[in-house]
Amino acid sequence: MRHIFGKGFVERLENLPKETQQKFWKQLGFLVSDLRHPSLHAKRYDEAKGIWQARVDRSYRFYFLIDEDIYILLDIRAHPK
């Protein structure tokens, strides 16, 4: 699988703490190789729109679409607890 960044994703990522950015890149590697990787906890977030959610860590989540063999990364933000 491949990935592309949606509008504004990279800017939001760059505004996060460096440690969170590093964790995201590690998680993206897992996503690209295996959607079912246990640390991702990937699940459908909005089934009507086809949006998925995956875990960066306990505090952050990222959101994406799956279009054939491409992950389209939409957003990354703090996870409300």
C-alpha positions as CSV (number, residue, x, y, z in Angstrom):
1,M,0.0,0.0,0.0
2,R,1.0,3.6,-0.6
3,H,0.0,6.8,1.2
4,I,-0.6,10.4,0.4
5,F,-1.3,13.4,2.6
6,G,-4.5,15.2,2.4
7,K,-4.7,19.0,2.4
8,G,-3.3,20.5,5.6
9,F,-2.2,17.1,7.1
10,V,1.6,17.8,7.0
11,E,1.1,21.3,8.6
12,R,-0.9,19.8,11.5
13,L,1.7,17.1,12.0
14,E,4.5,19.6,12.0
15,N,2.7,21.5,14.8
16,L,2.7,18.5,17.1
17,P,5.5,17.7,19.6
18,K,8.6,16.1,18.0
19,E,8.1,12.9,20.0
20,T,4.5,12.6,18.7
21,Q,5.8,13.2,15.1
22,Q,8.3,10.4,15.5
23,K,5.6,8.1,16.8
24,F,3.4,8.9,13.9
25,W,6.1,8.0,11.4
26,K,6.6,4.7,13.1
27,Q,2.8,4.0,13.1
28,L,2.6,5.0,9.4
29,G,5.1,2.4,8.6
30,F,3.0,-0.2,10.4
31,L,-0.1,1.0,8.5
32,V,1.5,0.8,5.1
33,S,2.7,-2.8,5.8
34,D,-0.3,-4.1,7.8
35,L,-3.6,-2.4,8.6
36,R,-4.2,-4.9,11.3
37,H,-1.0,-4.2,13.2
38,P,-1.9,-4.4,16.9
39,S,-0.4,-1.1,18.0
40,L,-2.6,0.8,15.4
41,H,-6.0,-0.3,16.8
42,A,-7.3,0.7,13.4
43,K,-11.1,0.9,13.1
44,R,-13.7,2.4,11.0
45,Y,-14.5,5.9,12.4
46,D,-17.2,7.1,10.1
47,E,-18.5,4.2,8.0
48,A,-20.8,6.4,5.9
49,K,-17.8,8.5,4.7
50,G,-15.4,5.6,4.7
51,I,-13.1,7.3,7.3
52,W,-10.8,5.1,9.4
53,Q,-9.0,6.0,12.7
54,A,-5.7,4.7,14.0
55,R,-3.7,5.3,17.1
56,V,-0.4,7.3,17.2
57,D,-0.3,6.8,21.0
58,R,-2.8,7.1,23.9
59,S,-3.1,10.9,23.3
60,Y,-3.3,11.2,19.4
61,R,-5.2,9.6,16.6
62,F,-4.9,9.9,12.8
63,Y,-7.7,9.6,10.3
64,F,-7.6,8.3,6.8
65,L,-9.5,6.9,3.8
66,I,-8.6,3.8,1.8
67,D,-8.9,4.2,-2.0
68,E,-7.8,0.9,-3.7
69,D,-4.2,0.6,-2.7
70,I,-3.7,4.1,-1.3
71,Y,-4.1,5.5,2.2
72,I,-5.2,9.1,2.1
73,L,-4.2,10.7,5.4
74,L,-6.8,13.3,6.4
75,D,-6.2,14.5,9.9
76,I,-4.1,14.0,13.0
77,R,-5.3,15.3,16.3
78,A,-5.5,14.9,20.1
79,H,-7.8,12.1,21.2
80,P,-10.5,13.3,23.7
81,K,-10.4,11.2,26.8
